[in-house]
Amino acid sequence: MKEKKRVYEALVDGAMEGLTDQALYDFVKRRCPKATSRKIVRASLLALTDPHLRDRNILDVIYALAIKHRLDDGVLDDGEDEETDERAQSSQAANQNMPQLS
């Protein structure tokens, strides 16, 4: 959670400085070198749900960054896809126990 908060703060600080798109992403990566695309997307979602953050321009910039990196194929290739694999395996195992409908 601490890492996500630092990424969140970097996102908001960069957006407040007027950075957008790749410049904002680079700013976050400089401040939080261990941040992955997935962590940046999650921190973006945290920012979008923060009731104290009300500046529409900042929210638009963060939203655009989150969408761009969420749709990027590389999001799942950043070494954190073990959780996704485990969920997929659990789902497959659950589906095998279900009777098939004809």
Secondary structure by P-SEA (a helix, b strand, c coil): caaaaaaaaaaaaaaaacccaaaaaaaaaaacccccaaaaaaaaaaaaaccccccaaaaaaaaaaaaaaaacccccccccaaaaaaaaaaaaaaaaaccccc
